[in-house]
Amino acid sequence: MRDAAGAPTPHARHWRRTRRMTAVLLALWLATGFGTAFYARELATLTVFGWPLSFYLAAQGSALVYLAIIGGYAWRMRILDRDCQRERRR
C-alpha cells in the first residue's frame, strides 16, 4: 500500500518489518533445532559439567535459545508497534 506521494504507508512498513523479523527468528529457531541434531556426534566429544555437549544443548541450550527468541520477539514487536502507532498519528 502506498500513500498519495508514493511512499509506503505506516501499516505497510510495519508489516514488512514484522515479516522480516519473523523470518529471521524462524531461521534461528530452525538452525538451533536442526544444528543440535545434525552435529550431535561432533558435539558429543565436548563436555560441559561432565555431560556431552550434545546432550546439554538438547536438554538445556535449545530451550534457552527458544526462550531468548520469544523474549526478543516480544521486545522488538513492542518497539515496532509503538513506532507504527506514532507514524499513524502524524
A tleap script that builds the chain and sets N, CA, C and O, in Angstrom:
source leaprc.protein.ff14SB
mol = sequence {
  NMET ARG ASP ALA ALA GLY ALA PRO THR PRO
  HIE ALA ARG HIE TRP ARG ARG THR ARG ARG
  MET THR ALA VAL LEU LEU ALA LEU TRP LEU
  ALA THR GLY PHE GLY THR ALA PHE TYR ALA
  ARG GLU LEU ALA THR LEU THR VAL PHE GLY
  TRP PRO LEU SER PHE TYR LEU ALA ALA GLN
  GLY SER ALA LEU VAL TYR LEU ALA ILE ILE
  GLY GLY TYR ALA TRP ARG MET ARG ILE LEU
  ASP ARG ASP CYS GLN ARG GLU ARG ARG CARG
}
set mol.1.N position { 0.840 -1.173 0.000 }
set mol.1.CA position { 0.000 0.000 0.000 }
set mol.1.C position { 0.885 1.235 0.000 }
set mol.1.O position { 1.901 1.299 0.692 }
set mol.2.N position { 0.478 2.200 -0.783 }
set mol.2.CA position { 1.231 3.439 -0.892 }
set mol.2.C position { 0.298 4.619 -0.641 }
set mol.2.O position { -0.906 4.551 -0.890 }
set mol.3.N position { 0.894 5.709 -0.139 }
set mol.3.CA position { 0.085 6.901 0.063 }
set mol.3.C position { 0.085 7.732 -1.223 }
set mol.3.O position { 0.586 7.278 -2.251 }
set mol.4.N position { -0.464 8.924 -1.171 }
set mol.4.CA position { -0.596 9.773 -2.366 }
set mol.4.C position { 0.757 10.162 -2.949 }
set mol.4.O position { 0.873 10.362 -4.158 }
set mol.5.N position { 1.779 10.271 -2.109 }
set mol.5.CA position { 3.115 10.646 -2.576 }
set mol.5.C position { 3.902 9.448 -3.098 }
set mol.5.O position { 5.019 9.611 -3.590 }
set mol.6.N position { 3.338 8.257 -2.998 }
set mol.6.CA position { 4.022 7.065 -3.492 }
set mol.6.C position { 4.862 6.358 -2.449 }
set mol.6.O position { 5.502 5.353 -2.759 }
set mol.7.N position { 4.880 6.858 -1.216 }
set mol.7.CA position { 5.661 6.231 -0.142 }
set mol.7.C position { 4.811 5.138 0.521 }
set mol.7.O position { 3.585 5.240 0.553 }
set mol.8.N position { 5.461 4.096 1.047 }
set mol.8.CA position { 4.701 3.053 1.747 }
set mol.8.C position { 3.969 3.632 2.960 }
set mol.8.O position { 4.496 4.501 3.653 }
set mol.9.N position { 2.769 3.150 3.208 }
set mol.9.CA position { 2.002 3.611 4.368 }
set mol.9.C position { 2.628 3.059 5.641 }
set mol.9.O position { 3.382 2.088 5.581 }
set mol.10.N position { 2.334 3.657 6.792 }
set mol.10.CA position { 2.870 3.122 8.054 }
set mol.10.C position { 2.470 1.661 8.279 }
set mol.10.O position { 3.255 0.868 8.797 }
set mol.11.N position { 1.263 1.323 7.890 }
set mol.11.CA position { 0.794 -0.063 8.051 }
set mol.11.C position { 1.639 -1.022 7.205 }
set mol.11.O position { 2.020 -2.094 7.675 }
set mol.12.N position { 1.928 -0.639 5.964 }
set mol.12.CA position { 2.735 -1.494 5.076 }
set mol.12.C position { 4.165 -1.627 5.604 }
set mol.12.O position { 4.735 -2.717 5.584 }
set mol.13.N position { 4.738 -0.529 6.072 }
set mol.13.CA position { 6.099 -0.595 6.641 }
set mol.13.C position { 6.139 -1.481 7.875 }
set mol.13.O position { 7.079 -2.251 8.069 }
set mol.14.N position { 5.103 -1.365 8.712 }
set mol.14.CA position { 5.039 -2.165 9.929 }
set mol.14.C position { 5.023 -3.651 9.593 }
set mol.14.O position { 5.774 -4.421 10.192 }
set mol.15.N position { 4.188 -4.069 8.654 }
set mol.15.CA position { 4.095 -5.487 8.324 }
set mol.15.C position { 5.326 -5.989 7.592 }
set mol.15.O position { 5.695 -7.154 7.743 }
set mol.16.N position { 5.974 -5.137 6.802 }
set mol.16.CA position { 7.222 -5.550 6.149 }
set mol.16.C position { 8.294 -5.823 7.212 }
set mol.16.O position { 9.007 -6.823 7.127 }
set mol.17.N position { 8.411 -4.951 8.198 }
set mol.17.CA position { 9.383 -5.138 9.280 }
set mol.17.C position { 9.040 -6.367 10.118 }
set mol.17.O position { 9.925 -7.125 10.516 }
set mol.18.N position { 7.743 -6.557 10.380 }
set mol.18.CA position { 7.313 -7.709 11.171 }
set mol.18.C position { 7.622 -9.018 10.452 }
set mol.18.O position { 8.118 -9.961 11.067 }
set mol.19.N position { 7.335 -9.081 9.163 }
set mol.19.CA position { 7.623 -10.307 8.392 }
set mol.19.C position { 9.124 -10.584 8.336 }
set mol.19.O position { 9.544 -11.736 8.450 }
set mol.20.N position { 9.928 -9.547 8.162 }
set mol.20.CA position { 11.374 -9.730 8.108 }
set mol.20.C position { 11.907 -10.272 9.445 }
set mol.20.O position { 12.713 -11.203 9.468 }
set mol.21.N position { 11.450 -9.682 10.547 }
set mol.21.CA position { 11.896 -10.136 11.860 }
set mol.21.C position { 11.443 -11.573 12.119 }
set mol.21.O position { 12.208 -12.377 12.651 }
set mol.22.N position { 10.211 -11.896 11.748 }
set mol.22.CA position { 9.698 -13.246 11.944 }
set mol.22.C position { 10.513 -14.251 11.143 }
set mol.22.O position { 10.811 -15.337 11.640 }
set mol.23.N position { 10.876 -13.911 9.918 }
set mol.23.CA position { 11.681 -14.809 9.089 }
set mol.23.C position { 13.058 -15.057 9.713 }
set mol.23.O position { 13.546 -16.187 9.715 }
set mol.24.N position { 13.671 -14.015 10.233 }
set mol.24.CA position { 14.992 -14.168 10.867 }
set mol.24.C position { 14.892 -15.051 12.113 }
set mol.24.O position { 15.730 -15.927 12.324 }
set mol.25.N position { 13.875 -14.820 12.931 }
set mol.25.CA position { 13.722 -15.613 14.152 }
set mol.25.C position { 13.363 -17.070 13.838 }
set mol.25.O position { 13.808 -17.978 14.540 }
set mol.26.N position { 12.570 -17.299 12.799 }
set mol.26.CA position { 12.270 -18.678 12.399 }
set mol.26.C position { 13.519 -19.383 11.875 }
set mol.26.O position { 13.708 -20.575 12.119 }
set mol.27.N position { 14.366 -18.654 11.159 }
set mol.27.CA position { 15.623 -19.238 10.691 }
set mol.27.C position { 16.528 -19.597 11.871 }
set mol.27.O position { 17.178 -20.642 11.860 }
set mol.28.N position { 16.569 -18.739 12.880 }
set mol.28.CA position { 17.343 -19.031 14.084 }
set mol.28.C position { 16.789 -20.259 14.796 }
set mol.28.O position { 17.553 -21.116 15.241 }
set mol.29.N position { 15.470 -20.349 14.904 }
set mol.29.CA position { 14.817 -21.499 15.531 }
set mol.29.C position { 15.149 -22.779 14.768 }
set mol.29.O position { 15.471 -23.798 15.379 }
set mol.30.N position { 15.073 -22.733 13.439 }
set mol.30.CA position { 15.385 -23.898 12.616 }
set mol.30.C position { 16.854 -24.289 12.766 }
set mol.30.O position { 17.168 -25.471 12.905 }
set mol.31.N position { 17.747 -23.316 12.740 }
set mol.31.CA position { 19.172 -23.609 12.880 }
set mol.31.C position { 19.473 -24.229 14.242 }
set mol.31.O position { 20.301 -25.134 14.339 }
set mol.32.N position { 18.819 -23.757 15.277 }
set mol.32.CA position { 19.039 -24.311 16.616 }
set mol.32.C position { 18.557 -25.750 16.700 }
set mol.32.O position { 19.280 -26.628 17.171 }
set mol.33.N position { 17.347 -25.989 16.246 }
set mol.33.CA position { 16.796 -27.344 16.311 }
set mol.33.C position { 17.512 -28.314 15.402 }
set mol.33.O position { 17.799 -29.443 15.799 }
set mol.34.N position { 17.803 -27.885 14.184 }
set mol.34.CA position { 18.477 -28.753 13.230 }
set mol.34.C position { 19.945 -28.932 13.571 }
set mol.34.O position { 20.478 -30.038 13.479 }
set mol.35.N position { 20.603 -27.848 13.964 }
set mol.35.CA position { 22.037 -27.911 14.256 }
set mol.35.C position { 22.366 -28.830 15.414 }
set mol.35.O position { 23.368 -29.544 15.372 }
set mol.36.N position { 21.547 -28.825 16.435 }
set mol.36.CA position { 21.781 -29.698 17.586 }
set mol.36.C position { 21.701 -31.162 17.180 }
set mol.36.O position { 22.540 -31.967 17.584 }
set mol.37.N position { 20.707 -31.506 16.391 }
set mol.37.CA position { 20.550 -32.905 15.969 }
set mol.37.C position { 21.590 -33.300 14.929 }
set mol.37.O position { 22.130 -34.405 14.985 }
set mol.38.N position { 21.875 -32.414 13.985 }
set mol.38.CA position { 22.793 -32.744 12.899 }
set mol.38.C position { 24.230 -32.897 13.383 }
set mol.38.O position { 24.942 -33.792 12.929 }
set mol.39.N position { 24.656 -32.048 14.285 }
set mol.39.CA position { 26.032 -32.075 14.772 }
set mol.39.C position { 26.166 -32.784 16.119 }
set mol.39.O position { 27.148 -32.558 16.827 }
set mol.40.N position { 25.223 -33.620 16.486 }
set mol.40.CA position { 25.248 -34.278 17.796 }
set mol.40.C position { 26.494 -35.128 17.984 }
set mol.40.O position { 27.085 -35.107 19.064 }
set mol.41.N position { 26.906 -35.862 16.985 }
set mol.41.CA position { 28.098 -36.725 17.131 }
set mol.41.C position { 29.355 -35.902 17.356 }
set mol.41.O position { 30.179 -36.247 18.204 }
set mol.42.N position { 29.509 -34.821 16.607 }
set mol.42.CA position { 30.692 -33.975 16.771 }
set mol.42.C position { 30.676 -33.261 18.121 }
set mol.42.O position { 31.718 -33.087 18.752 }
set mol.43.N position { 29.496 -32.853 18.553 }
set mol.43.CA position { 29.377 -32.146 19.827 }
set mol.43.C position { 29.519 -33.080 21.022 }
set mol.43.O position { 29.784 -32.617 22.132 }
set mol.44.N position { 29.348 -34.388 20.819 }
set mol.44.CA position { 29.429 -35.347 21.919 }
set mol.44.C position { 30.856 -35.478 22.454 }
set mol.44.O position { 31.047 -35.939 23.580 }
set mol.45.N position { 31.849 -35.086 21.675 }
set mol.45.CA position { 33.235 -35.173 22.149 }
set mol.45.C position { 33.561 -34.080 23.160 }
set mol.45.O position { 34.518 -34.220 23.922 }
set mol.46.N position { 32.797 -33.006 23.186 }
set mol.46.CA position { 32.998 -31.920 24.154 }
set mol.46.C position { 32.085 -32.150 25.355 }
set mol.46.O position { 30.970 -32.652 25.206 }
set mol.47.N position { 32.553 -31.787 26.533 }
set mol.47.CA position { 31.740 -31.993 27.731 }
set mol.47.C position { 31.511 -30.685 28.473 }
set mol.47.O position { 32.345 -29.780 28.451 }
set mol.48.N position { 30.366 -30.611 29.128 }
set mol.48.CA position { 30.004 -29.479 29.983 }
set mol.48.C position { 29.519 -30.074 31.292 }
set mol.48.O position { 28.500 -30.764 31.322 }
set mol.49.N position { 30.233 -29.815 32.364 }
set mol.49.CA position { 29.901 -30.345 33.689 }
set mol.49.C position { 29.775 -31.869 33.670 }
set mol.49.O position { 28.939 -32.440 34.370 }
set mol.50.N position { 30.607 -32.511 32.871 }
set mol.50.CA position { 30.621 -33.968 32.805 }
set mol.50.C position { 29.633 -34.578 31.834 }
set mol.50.O position { 29.634 -35.795 31.650 }
set mol.51.N position { 28.801 -33.784 31.216 }
set mol.51.CA position { 27.819 -34.283 30.248 }
set mol.51.C position { 28.285 -33.927 28.840 }
set mol.51.O position { 28.914 -32.888 28.642 }
set mol.52.N position { 27.984 -34.776 27.864 }
set mol.52.CA position { 28.324 -34.420 26.480 }
set mol.52.C position { 27.602 -33.134 26.064 }
set mol.52.O position { 26.452 -32.907 26.440 }
set mol.53.N position { 28.286 -32.309 25.294 }
set mol.53.CA position { 27.710 -31.032 24.889 }
set mol.53.C position { 26.421 -31.224 24.096 }
set mol.53.O position { 25.498 -30.420 24.226 }
set mol.54.N position { 26.340 -32.264 23.284 }
set mol.54.CA position { 25.113 -32.500 22.512 }
set mol.54.C position { 23.929 -32.758 23.446 }
set mol.54.O position { 22.822 -32.288 23.184 }
set mol.55.N position { 24.151 -33.495 24.525 }
set mol.55.CA position { 23.087 -33.740 25.495 }
set mol.55.C position { 22.680 -32.436 26.176 }
set mol.55.O position { 21.493 -32.156 26.345 }
set mol.56.N position { 23.679 -31.644 26.564 }
set mol.56.CA position { 23.401 -30.373 27.229 }
set mol.56.C position { 22.603 -29.436 26.326 }
set mol.56.O position { 21.633 -28.818 26.765 }
set mol.57.N position { 23.024 -29.334 25.039 }
set mol.57.CA position { 22.310 -28.452 24.120 }
set mol.57.C position { 20.888 -28.925 23.875 }
set mol.57.O position { 19.964 -28.115 23.798 }
set mol.58.N position { 20.709 -30.236 23.751 }
set mol.58.CA position { 19.365 -30.758 23.514 }
set mol.58.C position { 18.479 -30.557 24.738 }
set mol.58.O position { 17.294 -30.250 24.601 }
set mol.59.N position { 19.041 -30.727 25.927 }
set mol.59.CA position { 18.237 -30.643 27.150 }
set mol.59.C position { 18.055 -29.211 27.645 }
set mol.59.O position { 16.977 -28.862 28.125 }
set mol.60.N position { 19.081 -28.384 27.540 }
set mol.60.CA position { 19.024 -27.050 28.141 }
set mol.60.C position { 19.229 -25.922 27.134 }
set mol.60.O position { 18.483 -24.943 27.118 }
set mol.61.N position { 20.235 -26.072 26.307 }
set mol.61.CA position { 20.615 -24.972 25.420 }
set mol.61.C position { 19.534 -24.580 24.443 }
set mol.61.O position { 19.270 -23.393 24.251 }
set mol.62.N position { 18.905 -25.559 23.824 }
set mol.62.CA position { 17.851 -25.242 22.855 }
set mol.62.C position { 16.684 -24.535 23.534 }
set mol.62.O position { 16.134 -23.579 22.986 }
set mol.63.N position { 16.311 -24.990 24.702 }
set mol.63.CA position { 15.208 -24.345 25.426 }
set mol.63.C position { 15.563 -22.900 25.765 }
set mol.63.O position { 14.702 -22.023 25.695 }
set mol.64.N position { 16.808 -22.641 26.128 }
set mol.64.CA position { 17.220 -21.271 26.427 }
set mol.64.C position { 17.212 -20.400 25.175 }
set mol.64.O position { 16.840 -19.228 25.229 }
set mol.65.N position { 17.624 -20.978 24.049 }
set mol.65.CA position { 17.579 -20.221 22.796 }
set mol.65.C position { 16.140 -19.914 22.424 }
set mol.65.O position { 15.842 -18.797 22.001 }
set mol.66.N position { 15.242 -20.875 22.571 }
set mol.66.CA position { 13.827 -20.643 22.266 }
set mol.66.C position { 13.253 -19.553 23.171 }
set mol.66.O position { 12.489 -18.703 22.713 }
set mol.67.N position { 13.612 -19.575 24.424 }
set mol.67.CA position { 13.157 -18.546 25.348 }
set mol.67.C position { 13.689 -17.176 24.939 }
set mol.67.O position { 12.968 -16.181 25.011 }
set mol.68.N position { 14.945 -17.123 24.510 }
set mol.68.CA position { 15.531 -15.868 24.044 }
set mol.68.C position { 14.835 -15.378 22.776 }
set mol.68.O position { 14.644 -14.173 22.607 }
set mol.69.N position { 14.455 -16.290 21.886 }
set mol.69.CA position { 13.735 -15.915 20.675 }
set mol.69.C position { 12.389 -15.292 21.040 }
set mol.69.O position { 12.014 -14.259 20.485 }
set mol.70.N position { 11.667 -15.906 21.961 }
set mol.70.CA position { 10.367 -15.382 22.381 }
set mol.70.C position { 10.529 -14.016 23.041 }
set mol.70.O position { 9.765 -13.094 22.755 }
set mol.71.N position { 11.514 -13.883 23.918 }
set mol.71.CA position { 11.759 -12.599 24.574 }
set mol.71.C position { 12.159 -11.520 23.581 }
set mol.71.O position { 11.681 -10.389 23.665 }
set mol.72.N position { 13.038 -11.863 22.637 }
set mol.72.CA position { 13.451 -10.902 21.610 }
set mol.72.C position { 12.297 -10.486 20.714 }
set mol.72.O position { 12.185 -9.321 20.331 }
set mol.73.N position { 11.438 -11.443 20.381 }
set mol.73.CA position { 10.270 -11.138 19.563 }
set mol.73.C position { 9.336 -10.169 20.295 }
set mol.73.O position { 8.888 -9.183 19.711 }
set mol.74.N position { 9.044 -10.441 21.550 }
set mol.74.CA position { 8.141 -9.583 22.321 }
set mol.74.C position { 8.725 -8.181 22.483 }
set mol.74.O position { 8.008 -7.190 22.354 }
set mol.75.N position { 10.021 -8.099 22.764 }
set mol.75.CA position { 10.685 -6.804 22.942 }
set mol.75.C position { 10.648 -6.000 21.650 }
set mol.75.O position { 10.288 -4.823 21.652 }
set mol.76.N position { 11.025 -6.646 20.541 }
set mol.76.CA position { 11.087 -5.936 19.259 }
set mol.76.C position { 9.691 -5.570 18.744 }
set mol.76.O position { 9.511 -4.500 18.164 }
set mol.77.N position { 8.710 -6.440 18.948 }
set mol.77.CA position { 7.358 -6.127 18.498 }
set mol.77.C position { 6.775 -4.946 19.271 }
set mol.77.O position { 6.027 -4.146 18.707 }
set mol.78.N position { 7.107 -4.833 20.539 }
set mol.78.CA position { 6.651 -3.678 21.313 }
set mol.78.C position { 7.182 -2.390 20.683 }
set mol.78.O position { 6.449 -1.408 20.558 }
set mol.79.N position { 8.447 -2.395 20.289 }
set mol.79.CA position { 9.048 -1.218 19.667 }
set mol.79.C position { 8.409 -0.950 18.303 }
set mol.79.O position { 8.072 0.193 17.993 }
set mol.80.N position { 8.240 -1.994 17.487 }
set mol.80.CA position { 7.642 -1.812 16.166 }
set mol.80.C position { 6.206 -1.309 16.260 }
set mol.80.O position { 5.807 -0.423 15.505 }
set mol.81.N position { 5.428 -1.872 17.186 }
set mol.81.CA position { 4.051 -1.430 17.362 }
set mol.81.C position { 3.982 0.023 17.824 }
set mol.81.O position { 3.139 0.787 17.355 }
set mol.82.N position { 4.857 0.397 18.728 }
set mol.82.CA position { 4.892 1.776 19.220 }
set mol.82.C position { 5.248 2.739 18.086 }
set mol.82.O position { 4.633 3.796 17.948 }
set mol.83.N position { 6.247 2.367 17.272 }
set mol.83.CA position { 6.631 3.220 16.144 }
set mol.83.C position { 5.504 3.339 15.129 }
set mol.83.O position { 5.277 4.417 14.581 }
set mol.84.N position { 4.805 2.258 14.876 }
set mol.84.CA position { 3.695 2.282 13.930 }
set mol.84.C position { 2.577 3.204 14.437 }
set mol.84.O position { 2.010 3.977 13.665 }
set mol.85.N position { 2.268 3.119 15.720 }
set mol.85.CA position { 1.236 3.989 16.288 }
set mol.85.C position { 1.630 5.455 16.172 }
set mol.85.O position { 0.784 6.298 15.871 }
set mol.86.N position { 2.892 5.769 16.405 }
set mol.86.CA position { 3.353 7.150 16.284 }
set mol.86.C position { 3.234 7.649 14.849 }
set mol.86.O position { 2.820 8.784 14.612 }
set mol.87.N position { 3.602 6.786 13.882 }
set mol.87.CA position { 3.515 7.189 12.480 }
set mol.87.C position { 2.072 7.392 12.042 }
set mol.87.O position { 1.796 8.278 11.233 }
set mol.88.N position { 1.151 6.593 12.556 }
set mol.88.CA position { -0.255 6.713 12.173 }
set mol.88.C position { -0.880 7.993 12.734 }
set mol.88.O position { -1.802 8.548 12.136 }
set mol.89.N position { -0.383 8.457 13.872 }
set mol.89.CA position { -0.937 9.674 14.482 }
set mol.89.C position { -0.535 10.930 13.733 }
set mol.89.O position { -1.201 11.960 13.845 }
set mol.90.N position { 0.536 10.857 12.978 }
set mol.90.CA position { 1.030 12.054 12.258 }
set mol.90.C position { 0.116 12.464 11.148 }
set mol.90.O position { 0.388 13.443 10.454 }
savepdb mol mol.pdb
quit
